[in-house]
Amino acid sequence: MASYHHQDGRYGSLPQTLTVHGQWTKLKSMNLCGATPKDKLCLIEMQTGYSGRPPLGMRTGFILRDGMSSKDPVLAAAGDEVPGLHAFNPNGIVFLPRLEFDADTKPHGESLDTEVMRAEPGLNDDVAFHFSIEVGEVGEEGRREEFAWRRVKEGKKKGFKLVRVDKDDEPQVAFLEWVMAWPKLTHAFTLQLAEGQAEELGGRWVLMVAVTAIRLYTLYVKGKTNKLVVDMGRGGSEK
């Protein structure tokens, strides 16, 4: 049975196990679900960037709806860091609900904070995808921590593990496993949060993990998690 935890309502109510389902070869829309495809939570709308609509503007990426309809409010979004076509740049921008919230703040989806996820050199001549985010539950004094998605290849098990970079032993706090099961190709990945991490790190962190996982998936299917491609992108962005 899926494990749910209390979160600030701005960040949705996401369970410990998340899966993405849909016809991933078409990349028009997919479903963010709980442990099974019947547990539908949020609609993932892929964006080409041609419409120019907020929050992505002219960026290629996706919008995560707070429900299963394209008319539901925007919960979060993610896309390329730079608008336009940048074939080898894997860096991304993430749009999240406002951290500072008061009576004058617009409803979620209309006023969003931005974070970045950057591709950086990883361990064993690989690449890693880093981001920082505020952690802690509502009412706690906010603090930012850095996390990194590191590639994992263990036999048939492939994907990325998420670690807390600020900790000496880099404890693993989530695991993203590629599935993309044949023959229907409808199960893209499974994301598993480590026990107790959602309660400790908070709802904003959970949403960031889910959004960056989807972002990694969109990079993966386009070959943009490949070290050669990442190195080319980094070289171009540093000029």
CYANA upper distance limits for C-alpha pairs under 8 A (distance plus 0.5 A):
  2 ALA  CA     15 PRO  CA      6.67
  2 ALA  CA     16 GLN  CA      7.22
  2 ALA  CA     17 THR  CA      7.16
  2 ALA  CA     34 GLY  CA      7.53
  2 ALA  CA     35 ALA  CA      7.02
  3 SER  CA     15 PRO  CA      5.96
  3 SER  CA     16 GLN  CA      6.02
  3 SER  CA     17 THR  CA      8.04
  4 TYR  CA     13 SER  CA      7.69
  4 TYR  CA     14 LEU  CA      7.10
  4 TYR  CA     15 PRO  CA      5.04
  4 TYR  CA     16 GLN  CA      6.96
  5 HIS  CA     13 SER  CA      7.72
  5 HIS  CA     14 LEU  CA      8.14
  5 HIS  CA     15 PRO  CA      7.42
  5 HIS  CA    198 ALA  CA      7.79
  5 HIS  CA    199 GLU  CA      7.32
  6 HIS  CA     13 SER  CA      7.65
  6 HIS  CA    199 GLU  CA      8.33
  6 HIS  CA    203 GLY  CA      8.32
  7 GLN  CA     11 TYR  CA      7.42
  7 GLN  CA     12 GLY  CA      7.65
  7 GLN  CA     13 SER  CA      6.78
  7 GLN  CA    137 GLU  CA      7.91
  7 GLN  CA    138 VAL  CA      8.23
  7 GLN  CA    202 GLY  CA      7.30
  7 GLN  CA    203 GLY  CA      5.39
  8 ASP  CA     12 GLY  CA      7.79
  8 ASP  CA    137 GLU  CA      8.38
  8 ASP  CA    138 VAL  CA      7.04
  8 ASP  CA    203 GLY  CA      6.66
  8 ASP  CA    204 ARG  CA      8.38
  9 GLY  CA     13 SER  CA      7.66
 10 ARG  CA     75 LEU  CA      8.23
 10 ARG  CA     97 PRO  CA      6.86
 10 ARG  CA    108 HIS  CA      7.09
 11 TYR  CA     75 LEU  CA      7.56
 11 TYR  CA     97 PRO  CA      7.44
 11 TYR  CA    203 GLY  CA      6.36
 11 TYR  CA    204 ARG  CA      6.38
 11 TYR  CA    207 LEU  CA      6.65
 12 GLY  CA     66 ASP  CA      7.56
 12 GLY  CA     75 LEU  CA      7.98
 12 GLY  CA    203 GLY  CA      8.18
 12 GLY  CA    207 LEU  CA      8.07
 13 SER  CA    203 GLY  CA      8.29
 14 LEU  CA     18 LEU  CA      8.17
 14 LEU  CA     34 GLY  CA      8.26
 14 LEU  CA     41 LEU  CA      8.41
 14 LEU  CA    206 VAL  CA      7.82
 14 LEU  CA    207 LEU  CA      8.04
 15 PRO  CA     34 GLY  CA      6.88
 16 GLN  CA    192 GLN  CA      6.56
 16 GLN  CA    193 LEU  CA      5.70
 16 GLN  CA    194 ALA  CA      8.17
 16 GLN  CA    195 GLU  CA      8.35
 16 GLN  CA    198 ALA  CA      7.93
 17 THR  CA     34 GLY  CA      6.36
 17 THR  CA     35 ALA  CA      5.94
 17 THR  CA    190 THR  CA      7.73
 17 THR  CA    191 LEU  CA      6.34
 17 THR  CA    192 GLN  CA      5.22
 17 THR  CA    193 LEU  CA      6.92
 18 LEU  CA     32 LEU  CA      7.52
 18 LEU  CA     33 CYS  CA      6.24
 18 LEU  CA     34 GLY  CA      5.08
 18 LEU  CA     35 ALA  CA      6.15
 18 LEU  CA    190 THR  CA      6.33
 18 LEU  CA    191 LEU  CA      5.50
 18 LEU  CA    192 GLN  CA      6.94
 18 LEU  CA    210 ALA  CA      8.44
 19 THR  CA     32 LEU  CA      6.50
 19 THR  CA     33 CYS  CA      5.64
 19 THR  CA     34 GLY  CA      6.28
 19 THR  CA     35 ALA  CA      6.54
 19 THR  CA     36 THR  CA      7.57
 19 THR  CA     37 PRO  CA      7.96
 19 THR  CA    187 HIS  CA      7.96
 19 THR  CA    188 ALA  CA      7.97
 19 THR  CA    189 PHE  CA      6.21
 19 THR  CA    190 THR  CA      4.93
 19 THR  CA    191 LEU  CA      6.53
 20 VAL  CA     30 MET  CA      7.32
 20 VAL  CA     31 ASN  CA      6.07
 20 VAL  CA     32 LEU  CA      5.20
 20 VAL  CA     33 CYS  CA      6.40
 20 VAL  CA     37 PRO  CA      8.31
 20 VAL  CA    187 HIS  CA      6.58
 20 VAL  CA    188 ALA  CA      5.99
 20 VAL  CA    189 PHE  CA      6.18
 20 VAL  CA    190 THR  CA      7.29
 21 HIS  CA     30 MET  CA      6.31
 21 HIS  CA     31 ASN  CA      5.69
 21 HIS  CA     32 LEU  CA      7.16
 21 HIS  CA     33 CYS  CA      7.77
 21 HIS  CA     37 PRO  CA      6.96
 21 HIS  CA    186 THR  CA      5.68
 21 HIS  CA    187 HIS  CA      5.05
 21 HIS  CA    188 ALA  CA      6.30
 21 HIS  CA    189 PHE  CA      8.26
 22 GLY  CA     29 SER  CA      7.66
 22 GLY  CA     30 MET  CA      5.14
 22 GLY  CA     31 ASN  CA      6.62
 22 GLY  CA    185 LEU  CA      8.21
 22 GLY  CA    186 THR  CA      5.13
 22 GLY  CA    187 HIS  CA      7.05
 22 GLY  CA    188 ALA  CA      7.97
 23 GLN  CA     27 LEU  CA      7.33
 23 GLN  CA     29 SER  CA      8.45
 23 GLN  CA     30 MET  CA      7.53
 23 GLN  CA    184 LYS  CA      8.43
 23 GLN  CA    185 LEU  CA      6.82
 23 GLN  CA    186 THR  CA      5.59
 24 TRP  CA     28 LYS  CA      8.48
 24 TRP  CA     30 MET  CA      7.72
 24 TRP  CA    185 LEU  CA      7.23
 24 TRP  CA    186 THR  CA      6.92
 24 TRP  CA    188 ALA  CA      7.36
 25 THR  CA    185 LEU  CA      8.13
 27 LEU  CA     46 MET  CA      6.84
 28 LYS  CA     45 GLU  CA      6.85
 28 LYS  CA     46 MET  CA      5.65
 28 LYS  CA     47 GLN  CA      8.24
 29 SER  CA     43 LEU  CA      7.56
 29 SER  CA     44 ILE  CA      5.87
 29 SER  CA     45 GLU  CA      5.07
 29 SER  CA     46 MET  CA      6.08
 30 MET  CA     43 LEU  CA      6.69
 30 MET  CA     44 ILE  CA      5.52
 30 MET  CA     45 GLU  CA      7.26
 31 ASN  CA     37 PRO  CA      8.49
 31 ASN  CA     40 LYS  CA      7.07
 31 ASN  CA     41 LEU  CA      7.80
 31 ASN  CA     42 CYS  CA      6.55
 31 ASN  CA     43 LEU  CA      5.48
 31 ASN  CA     44 ILE  CA      6.26
 31 ASN  CA     68 MET  CA      8.20
 32 LEU  CA     40 LYS  CA      6.76
 32 LEU  CA     41 LEU  CA      6.14
 32 LEU  CA     42 CYS  CA      5.56
 32 LEU  CA     43 LEU  CA      6.70
 32 LEU  CA     44 ILE  CA      7.21
 33 CYS  CA     37 PRO  CA      6.25
 33 CYS  CA     38 LYS  CA      7.79
 33 CYS  CA     39 ASP  CA      5.61
 33 CYS  CA     40 LYS  CA      4.83
 33 CYS  CA     41 LEU  CA      5.57
 33 CYS  CA     42 CYS  CA      7.44
 34 GLY  CA     38 LYS  CA      8.36
 34 GLY  CA     39 ASP  CA      5.43
 34 GLY  CA     40 LYS  CA      7.02
 34 GLY  CA     41 LEU  CA      7.46
 35 ALA  CA     39 ASP  CA      7.31
 40 LYS  CA     68 MET  CA      7.78
 41 LEU  CA     66 ASP  CA      8.26
 41 LEU  CA     67 GLY  CA      6.45
 41 LEU  CA     68 MET  CA      7.06
 42 CYS  CA     64 LEU  CA      6.97
 42 CYS  CA     65 ARG  CA      5.99
 42 CYS  CA     66 ASP  CA      6.13
 42 CYS  CA     67 GLY  CA      5.02
 42 CYS  CA     68 MET  CA      5.51
 43 LEU  CA     64 LEU  CA      6.42
 43 LEU  CA     65 ARG  CA      5.73
 43 LEU  CA     66 ASP  CA      7.92
 43 LEU  CA     67 GLY  CA      6.64
 43 LEU  CA     68 MET  CA      5.13
 43 LEU  CA     69 SER  CA      6.97
 43 LEU  CA     70 SER  CA      7.69
 44 ILE  CA     62 PHE  CA      6.97
 44 ILE  CA     63 ILE  CA      6.28
 44 ILE  CA     64 LEU  CA      5.27
 44 ILE  CA     65 ARG  CA      6.96
 45 GLU  CA     62 PHE  CA      5.81
 45 GLU  CA     63 ILE  CA      5.60
 45 GLU  CA     64 LEU  CA      6.98
 45 GLU  CA     65 ARG  CA      8.23
 45 GLU  CA     70 SER  CA      8.22
 46 MET  CA     61 GLY  CA      6.50
 46 MET  CA     62 PHE  CA      4.77
 46 MET  CA     63 ILE  CA      7.05
 47 GLN  CA     59 ARG  CA      8.31
 47 GLN  CA     60 THR  CA      6.11
 47 GLN  CA     61 GLY  CA      5.65
 47 GLN  CA     62 PHE  CA      5.63
 47 GLN  CA     63 ILE  CA      7.78
 48 THR  CA     58 MET  CA      8.37
 48 THR  CA     59 ARG  CA      7.57
 48 THR  CA     60 THR  CA      5.23
 48 THR  CA     61 GLY  CA      7.17
 49 GLY  CA     53 ARG  CA      8.37
 49 GLY  CA     56 LEU  CA      7.65
 49 GLY  CA     57 GLY  CA      6.77
 49 GLY  CA     58 MET  CA      4.63
 49 GLY  CA     59 ARG  CA      5.04
 49 GLY  CA     60 THR  CA      5.17
 49 GLY  CA     61 GLY  CA      7.84
 49 GLY  CA     83 PRO  CA      8.31
 49 GLY  CA     84 GLY  CA      7.86
 50 TYR  CA     58 MET  CA      6.38
 50 TYR  CA     59 ARG  CA      8.45
 51 SER  CA     57 GLY  CA      7.74
 51 SER  CA     58 MET  CA      7.43
 52 GLY  CA     56 LEU  CA      7.57
 52 GLY  CA     57 GLY  CA      4.46
 52 GLY  CA     58 MET  CA      5.16
 52 GLY  CA     59 ARG  CA      8.21
 53 ARG  CA     57 GLY  CA      5.37
 53 ARG  CA     58 MET  CA      7.97
 55 PRO  CA     77 ALA  CA      7.80
 55 PRO  CA     95 PHE  CA      7.94
 56 LEU  CA     60 THR  CA      7.93
 56 LEU  CA     61 GLY  CA      7.71
 56 LEU  CA     62 PHE  CA      8.48
 56 LEU  CA     77 ALA  CA      7.83
 56 LEU  CA     78 ALA  CA      7.82
 56 LEU  CA     79 GLY  CA      7.21
 57 GLY  CA     83 PRO  CA      7.90
 58 MET  CA     83 PRO  CA      5.59
 58 MET  CA     84 GLY  CA      6.42
 59 ARG  CA     79 GLY  CA      6.41
 59 ARG  CA     80 ASP  CA      6.18
 59 ARG  CA     81 GLU  CA      8.10
 59 ARG  CA     82 VAL  CA      7.28
 59 ARG  CA     83 PRO  CA      4.87
 59 ARG  CA     84 GLY  CA      6.34
 60 THR  CA     79 GLY  CA      5.91
 60 THR  CA     80 ASP  CA      6.34
 60 THR  CA     83 PRO  CA      7.95
 60 THR  CA     84 GLY  CA      8.00
 60 THR  CA     85 LEU  CA      8.48
 61 GLY  CA     77 ALA  CA      8.05
 61 GLY  CA     78 ALA  CA      6.08
 61 GLY  CA     79 GLY  CA      4.25
 61 GLY  CA     80 ASP  CA      6.88
 61 GLY  CA    215 ARG  CA      8.25
 62 PHE  CA     77 ALA  CA      6.22
 62 PHE  CA     78 ALA  CA      6.19
 62 PHE  CA     79 GLY  CA      6.82
 63 ILE  CA     74 VAL  CA      7.27
 63 ILE  CA     75 LEU  CA      8.33
 63 ILE  CA     76 ALA  CA      6.74
 63 ILE  CA     77 ALA  CA      4.84
 63 ILE  CA     78 ALA  CA      7.23
 64 LEU  CA     74 VAL  CA      6.56
 64 LEU  CA     75 LEU  CA      6.12
 64 LEU  CA     76 ALA  CA      5.66
 64 LEU  CA     77 ALA  CA      6.05
 64 LEU  CA    211 VAL  CA      8.46
 65 ARG  CA     69 SER  CA      7.73
 65 ARG  CA     70 SER  CA      7.39
 65 ARG  CA     72 ASP  CA      6.31
 65 ARG  CA     73 PRO  CA      6.26
 65 ARG  CA     74 VAL  CA      5.13
 65 ARG  CA     75 LEU  CA      5.69
 65 ARG  CA     76 ALA  CA      7.56
 66 ASP  CA     72 ASP  CA      6.26
 66 ASP  CA     73 PRO  CA      6.03
 66 ASP  CA     74 VAL  CA      6.41
 66 ASP  CA     75 LEU  CA      5.48
 67 GLY  CA     72 ASP  CA      6.25
 67 GLY  CA     73 PRO  CA      8.20
 68 MET  CA     72 ASP  CA      7.65
 73 PRO  CA    108 HIS  CA      7.62
 73 PRO  CA    109 GLY  CA      6.24
 74 VAL  CA    108 HIS  CA      7.35
 74 VAL  CA    109 GLY  CA      4.80
 74 VAL  CA    110 GLU  CA      8.23
 75 LEU  CA     96 LEU  CA      7.60
 75 LEU  CA     97 PRO  CA      7.42
 75 LEU  CA    108 HIS  CA      7.10
 75 LEU  CA    109 GLY  CA      6.27
 76 ALA  CA     94 VAL  CA      7.98
 76 ALA  CA     95 PHE  CA      5.86
 76 ALA  CA     96 LEU  CA      5.43
 76 ALA  CA     97 PRO  CA      7.31
 76 ALA  CA    109 GLY  CA      7.63
 76 ALA  CA    211 VAL  CA      7.88
 77 ALA  CA     94 VAL  CA      6.34
 77 ALA  CA     95 PHE  CA      5.47
 77 ALA  CA     96 LEU  CA      7.48
 77 ALA  CA    211 VAL  CA      7.68
 78 ALA  CA     92 GLY  CA      7.37
 78 ALA  CA     93 ILE  CA      6.08
 78 ALA  CA     94 VAL  CA      4.81
 78 ALA  CA     95 PHE  CA      6.47
 78 ALA  CA    211 VAL  CA      7.44
 78 ALA  CA    212 THR  CA      8.19
 78 ALA  CA    215 ARG  CA      7.09
 79 GLY  CA     92 GLY  CA      6.00
 79 GLY  CA     93 ILE  CA      6.06
 79 GLY  CA     94 VAL  CA      7.23
 79 GLY  CA    215 ARG  CA      7.77
 80 ASP  CA     89 ASN  CA      8.25
 80 ASP  CA     90 PRO  CA      7.59
 80 ASP  CA     91 ASN  CA      6.76
 80 ASP  CA     92 GLY  CA      5.01
 80 ASP  CA     93 ILE  CA      6.53
 81 GLU  CA     91 ASN  CA      6.04
 81 GLU  CA     92 GLY  CA      4.77
 81 GLU  CA     93 ILE  CA      5.28
 81 GLU  CA    116 VAL  CA      7.95
 82 VAL  CA     86 HIS  CA      8.07
 82 VAL  CA     92 GLY  CA      8.40
 87 ALA  CA    233 GLY  CA      8.30
 88 PHE  CA    224 LYS  CA      7.51
 88 PHE  CA    229 VAL  CA      6.21
 88 PHE  CA    230 VAL  CA      7.02
 88 PHE  CA    232 MET  CA      6.57
 88 PHE  CA    233 GLY  CA      4.79
 89 ASN  CA    229 VAL  CA      8.48
 89 ASN  CA    230 VAL  CA      7.29
 89 ASN  CA    232 MET  CA      8.12
 89 ASN  CA    233 GLY  CA      4.60
 89 ASN  CA    234 ARG  CA      7.13
 89 ASN  CA    236 GLY  CA      8.13
 89 ASN  CA    237 SER  CA      7.67
 90 PRO  CA    118 ARG  CA      7.82
 90 PRO  CA    119 ALA  CA      6.92
 90 PRO  CA    219 LEU  CA      7.62
 90 PRO  CA    224 LYS  CA      6.63
 90 PRO  CA    225 THR  CA      7.98
 90 PRO  CA    230 VAL  CA      6.77
 90 PRO  CA    233 GLY  CA      7.02
 91 ASN  CA    116 VAL  CA      7.94
 91 ASN  CA    117 MET  CA      6.42
 91 ASN  CA    118 ARG  CA      5.15
 91 ASN  CA    119 ALA  CA      6.35
 92 GLY  CA    116 VAL  CA      6.19
 92 GLY  CA    117 MET  CA      5.63
 92 GLY  CA    118 ARG  CA      6.92
 92 GLY  CA    215 ARG  CA      8.37
 93 ILE  CA    114 THR  CA      7.16
 93 ILE  CA    115 GLU  CA      6.27
 93 ILE  CA    116 VAL  CA      4.97
 93 ILE  CA    117 MET  CA      6.75
 94 VAL  CA    114 THR  CA      5.99
 94 VAL  CA    115 GLU  CA      5.51
 94 VAL  CA    116 VAL  CA      6.31
 94 VAL  CA    117 MET  CA      7.89
 94 VAL  CA    211 VAL  CA      8.06
 94 VAL  CA    212 THR  CA      8.19
 95 PHE  CA    112 LEU  CA      6.32
 95 PHE  CA    113 ASP  CA      6.11
 95 PHE  CA    114 THR  CA      5.14
 95 PHE  CA    115 GLU  CA      7.00
 96 LEU  CA    112 LEU  CA      5.87
 96 LEU  CA    113 ASP  CA      5.73
 96 LEU  CA    114 THR  CA      6.76
 96 LEU  CA    115 GLU  CA      8.21
 96 LEU  CA    208 MET  CA      8.12
 97 PRO  CA    108 HIS  CA      6.20
 97 PRO  CA    109 GLY  CA      7.33
 97 PRO  CA    111 SER  CA      7.36
 97 PRO  CA    112 LEU  CA      5.32
 97 PRO  CA    113 ASP  CA      6.49
 98 ARG  CA    105 THR  CA      8.50
 98 ARG  CA    108 HIS  CA      7.98
 98 ARG  CA    111 SER  CA      6.95
 98 ARG  CA    112 LEU  CA      5.60
 98 ARG  CA    113 ASP  CA      5.65
 99 LEU  CA    113 ASP  CA      7.59
101 PHE  CA    105 THR  CA      6.32
105 THR  CA    111 SER  CA      7.77
106 LYS  CA    110 GLU  CA      6.43
106 LYS  CA    111 SER  CA      6.24
107 PRO  CA    111 SER  CA      7.41
108 HIS  CA    112 LEU  CA      7.66
115 GLU  CA    131 PHE  CA      8.11
115 GLU  CA    132 SER  CA      8.15
115 GLU  CA    133 ILE  CA      8.25
116 VAL  CA    131 PHE  CA      6.69
116 VAL  CA    132 SER  CA      8.36
117 MET  CA    129 PHE  CA      6.74
117 MET  CA    130 HIS  CA      5.90
117 MET  CA    131 PHE  CA      5.25
117 MET  CA    212 THR  CA      8.06
118 ARG  CA    129 PHE  CA      5.91
118 ARG  CA    130 HIS  CA      5.81
118 ARG  CA    131 PHE  CA      7.22
119 ALA  CA    127 VAL  CA      7.09
119 ALA  CA    128 ALA  CA      6.21
119 ALA  CA    129 PHE  CA      5.00
119 ALA  CA    130 HIS  CA      6.96
119 ALA  CA    230 VAL  CA      7.44
119 ALA  CA    234 ARG  CA      8.32
120 GLU  CA    127 VAL  CA      6.24
120 GLU  CA    128 ALA  CA      5.93
120 GLU  CA    129 PHE  CA      6.67
120 GLU  CA    130 HIS  CA      7.62
121 PRO  CA    125 ASP  CA      7.63
121 PRO  CA    126 ASP  CA      6.79
121 PRO  CA    127 VAL  CA      5.18
121 PRO  CA    128 ALA  CA      6.58
122 GLY  CA    126 ASP  CA      5.33
122 GLY  CA    127 VAL  CA      4.70
122 GLY  CA    128 ALA  CA      5.29
122 GLY  CA    150 ARG  CA      7.66
123 LEU  CA    127 VAL  CA      7.56
123 LEU  CA    128 ALA  CA      8.34
126 ASP  CA    151 ARG  CA      8.22
126 ASP  CA    227 LYS  CA      6.78
127 VAL  CA    150 ARG  CA      7.65
127 VAL  CA    151 ARG  CA      8.00
127 VAL  CA    225 THR  CA      8.19
127 VAL  CA    227 LYS  CA      6.54
127 VAL  CA    230 VAL  CA      8.11
128 ALA  CA    148 ALA  CA      6.70
128 ALA  CA    149 TRP  CA      6.02
128 ALA  CA    150 ARG  CA      5.42
128 ALA  CA    151 ARG  CA      7.47
129 PHE  CA    148 ALA  CA      5.88
129 PHE  CA    149 TRP  CA      5.51
129 PHE  CA    150 ARG  CA      7.39
130 HIS  CA    146 GLU  CA      7.59
130 HIS  CA    147 PHE  CA      6.21
130 HIS  CA    148 ALA  CA      4.80
130 HIS  CA    149 TRP  CA      6.91
131 PHE  CA    146 GLU  CA      6.28
131 PHE  CA    147 PHE  CA      6.03
131 PHE  CA    148 ALA  CA      6.94
132 SER  CA    144 ARG  CA      6.83
132 SER  CA    145 GLU  CA      5.91
132 SER  CA    146 GLU  CA      4.70
132 SER  CA    147 PHE  CA      6.55
133 ILE  CA    144 ARG  CA      5.67
133 ILE  CA    145 GLU  CA      6.25
133 ILE  CA    146 GLU  CA      7.20
133 ILE  CA    204 ARG  CA      8.37
133 ILE  CA    205 TRP  CA      7.05
133 ILE  CA    208 MET  CA      8.16
134 GLU  CA    142 GLY  CA      6.52
134 GLU  CA    143 ARG  CA      5.74
134 GLU  CA    144 ARG  CA      4.69
134 GLU  CA    145 GLU  CA      6.94
134 GLU  CA    204 ARG  CA      7.63
134 GLU  CA    205 TRP  CA      7.36
135 VAL  CA    142 GLY  CA      6.82
135 VAL  CA    143 ARG  CA      6.33
135 VAL  CA    144 ARG  CA      6.53
135 VAL  CA    145 GLU  CA      7.37
135 VAL  CA    200 GLU  CA      8.42
135 VAL  CA    201 LEU  CA      5.21
135 VAL  CA    202 GLY  CA      6.25
135 VAL  CA    204 ARG  CA      7.46
135 VAL  CA    205 TRP  CA      6.41
136 GLY  CA    140 GLU  CA      6.54
136 GLY  CA    141 GLU  CA      7.98
136 GLY  CA    142 GLY  CA      6.81
136 GLY  CA    143 ARG  CA      7.83
136 GLY  CA    200 GLU  CA      6.58
136 GLY  CA    201 LEU  CA      5.05
136 GLY  CA    202 GLY  CA      5.26
136 GLY  CA    203 GLY  CA      8.50
137 GLU  CA    199 GLU  CA      7.78
137 GLU  CA    200 GLU  CA      7.59
137 GLU  CA    201 LEU  CA      7.08
137 GLU  CA    202 GLY  CA      4.99
137 GLU  CA    203 GLY  CA      7.31
138 VAL  CA    202 GLY  CA      8.06
145 GLU  CA    164 ARG  CA      8.00
145 GLU  CA    165 VAL  CA      8.35
145 GLU  CA    166 ASP  CA      7.06
146 GLU  CA    164 ARG  CA      6.79
146 GLU  CA    165 VAL  CA      6.06
146 GLU  CA    166 ASP  CA      6.54
147 PHE  CA    162 LEU  CA      7.15
147 PHE  CA    163 VAL  CA      6.08
147 PHE  CA    164 ARG  CA      5.22
147 PHE  CA    165 VAL  CA      5.67
147 PHE  CA    166 ASP  CA      8.04
148 ALA  CA    162 LEU  CA      6.03
148 ALA  CA    163 VAL  CA      5.98
148 ALA  CA    164 ARG  CA      7.27
148 ALA  CA    165 VAL  CA      6.90
149 TRP  CA    160 PHE  CA      6.21
149 TRP  CA    161 LYS  CA      5.99
149 TRP  CA    162 LEU  CA      4.97
149 TRP  CA    163 VAL  CA      7.09
150 ARG  CA    160 PHE  CA      5.68
150 ARG  CA    161 LYS  CA      5.83
150 ARG  CA    162 LEU  CA      6.86
150 ARG  CA    163 VAL  CA      8.10
151 ARG  CA    158 LYS  CA      8.28
151 ARG  CA    159 GLY  CA      6.39
151 ARG  CA    160 PHE  CA      4.80
151 ARG  CA    161 LYS  CA      6.92
152 VAL  CA    157 LYS  CA      8.14
152 VAL  CA    158 LYS  CA      6.17
152 VAL  CA    159 GLY  CA      5.83
152 VAL  CA    160 PHE  CA      5.69
152 VAL  CA    161 LYS  CA      7.03
153 LYS  CA    157 LYS  CA      6.50
153 LYS  CA    158 LYS  CA      5.32
153 LYS  CA    159 GLY  CA      7.36
154 GLU  CA    158 LYS  CA      6.94
157 LYS  CA    177 GLU  CA      7.46
157 LYS  CA    178 TRP  CA      8.30
158 LYS  CA    177 GLU  CA      6.31
158 LYS  CA    178 TRP  CA      6.42
159 GLY  CA    175 PHE  CA      8.03
159 GLY  CA    176 LEU  CA      5.91
159 GLY  CA    177 GLU  CA      4.92
159 GLY  CA    178 TRP  CA      5.83
160 PHE  CA    175 PHE  CA      6.54
160 PHE  CA    176 LEU  CA      5.60
160 PHE  CA    177 GLU  CA      7.11
161 LYS  CA    172 GLN  CA      7.07
161 LYS  CA    173 VAL  CA      8.19
161 LYS  CA    174 ALA  CA      6.39
161 LYS  CA    175 PHE  CA      4.95
161 LYS  CA    176 LEU  CA      6.56
162 LEU  CA    172 GLN  CA      6.15
162 LEU  CA    173 VAL  CA      6.18
162 LEU  CA    174 ALA  CA      5.53
162 LEU  CA    175 PHE  CA      6.60
162 LEU  CA    176 LEU  CA      8.39
163 VAL  CA    170 GLU  CA      5.88
163 VAL  CA    171 PRO  CA      5.91
163 VAL  CA    172 GLN  CA      4.89
163 VAL  CA    173 VAL  CA      6.18
163 VAL  CA    174 ALA  CA      7.80
164 ARG  CA    170 GLU  CA      5.55
164 ARG  CA    171 PRO  CA      6.28
164 ARG  CA    172 GLN  CA      7.25
164 ARG  CA    173 VAL  CA      7.61
165 VAL  CA    170 GLU  CA      5.88
166 ASP  CA    170 GLU  CA      7.63
167 LYS  CA    171 PRO  CA      7.53
172 GLN  CA    194 ALA  CA      7.86
173 VAL  CA    193 LEU  CA      6.58
173 VAL  CA    194 ALA  CA      5.42
173 VAL  CA    197 GLN  CA      6.91
174 ALA  CA    191 LEU  CA      7.61
174 ALA  CA    192 GLN  CA      6.04
174 ALA  CA    193 LEU  CA      4.76
174 ALA  CA    194 ALA  CA      5.73
175 PHE  CA    191 LEU  CA      6.24
175 PHE  CA    192 GLN  CA      5.76
175 PHE  CA    193 LEU  CA      7.04
175 PHE  CA    194 ALA  CA      8.26
176 LEU  CA    189 PHE  CA      7.41
176 LEU  CA    190 THR  CA      6.41
176 LEU  CA    191 LEU  CA      5.02
176 LEU  CA    192 GLN  CA      7.04
176 LEU  CA    213 ALA  CA      7.43
177 GLU  CA    189 PHE  CA      6.05
177 GLU  CA    190 THR  CA      5.85
177 GLU  CA    191 LEU  CA      6.93
178 TRP  CA    188 ALA  CA      6.79
178 TRP  CA    189 PHE  CA      5.02
178 TRP  CA    190 THR  CA      7.22
179 VAL  CA    187 HIS  CA      6.64
179 VAL  CA    188 ALA  CA      5.76
179 VAL  CA    189 PHE  CA      5.33
179 VAL  CA    190 THR  CA      7.58
180 MET  CA    185 LEU  CA      5.72
180 MET  CA    186 THR  CA      6.98
180 MET  CA    187 HIS  CA      5.56
180 MET  CA    188 ALA  CA      4.73
180 MET  CA    189 PHE  CA      6.98
181 ALA  CA    185 LEU  CA      5.52
181 ALA  CA    186 THR  CA      7.17
181 ALA  CA    187 HIS  CA      6.26
181 ALA  CA    188 ALA  CA      7.66
188 ALA  CA    217 TYR  CA      8.48
189 PHE  CA    217 TYR  CA      8.47
191 LEU  CA    210 ALA  CA      8.20
191 LEU  CA    213 ALA  CA      8.09
193 LEU  CA    197 GLN  CA      7.33
193 LEU  CA    198 ALA  CA      7.74
194 ALA  CA    198 ALA  CA      8.43
196 GLY  CA    200 GLU  CA      6.85
197 GLN  CA    201 LEU  CA      6.25
197 GLN  CA    202 GLY  CA      8.35
198 ALA  CA    202 GLY  CA      5.88
198 ALA  CA    203 GLY  CA      7.30
198 ALA  CA    205 TRP  CA      8.07
198 ALA  CA    206 VAL  CA      6.70
199 GLU  CA    203 GLY  CA      8.43
201 LEU  CA    205 TRP  CA      6.54
201 LEU  CA    206 VAL  CA      8.15
202 GLY  CA    206 VAL  CA      6.97
203 GLY  CA    207 LEU  CA      6.74
204 ARG  CA    208 MET  CA      6.70
205 TRP  CA    209 VAL  CA      6.61
206 VAL  CA    210 ALA  CA      6.79
207 LEU  CA    211 VAL  CA      6.64
208 MET  CA    212 THR  CA      6.50
209 VAL  CA    213 ALA  CA      6.50
210 ALA  CA    214 ILE  CA      6.87
211 VAL  CA    215 ARG  CA      6.67
212 THR  CA    216 LEU  CA      6.54
213 ALA  CA    217 TYR  CA      6.78
214 ILE  CA    218 THR  CA      6.88
215 ARG  CA    219 LEU  CA      6.84
216 LEU  CA    220 TYR  CA      6.47
216 LEU  CA    225 THR  CA      8.12
217 TYR  CA    221 VAL  CA      6.77
218 THR  CA    222 LYS  CA      7.04
219 LEU  CA    223 GLY  CA      6.73
219 LEU  CA    224 LYS  CA      5.29
219 LEU  CA    225 THR  CA      6.48
220 TYR  CA    224 LYS  CA      6.13
220 TYR  CA    225 THR  CA      5.86
220 TYR  CA    226 ASN  CA      8.38
223 GLY  CA    229 VAL  CA      8.07
224 LYS  CA    229 VAL  CA      6.38
224 LYS  CA    230 VAL  CA      6.94
225 THR  CA    229 VAL  CA      7.65
225 THR  CA    230 VAL  CA      6.98
226 ASN  CA    230 VAL  CA      6.64
227 LYS  CA    231 ASP  CA      6.47
228 LEU  CA    232 MET  CA      6.75
229 VAL  CA    233 GLY  CA      6.69
230 VAL  CA    234 ARG  CA      6.59
231 ASP  CA    235 GLY  CA      6.57
232 MET  CA    236 GLY  CA      6.76
233 GLY  CA    237 SER  CA      6.65
234 ARG  CA    238 GLU  CA      6.59
235 GLY  CA    239 LYS  CA      7.11
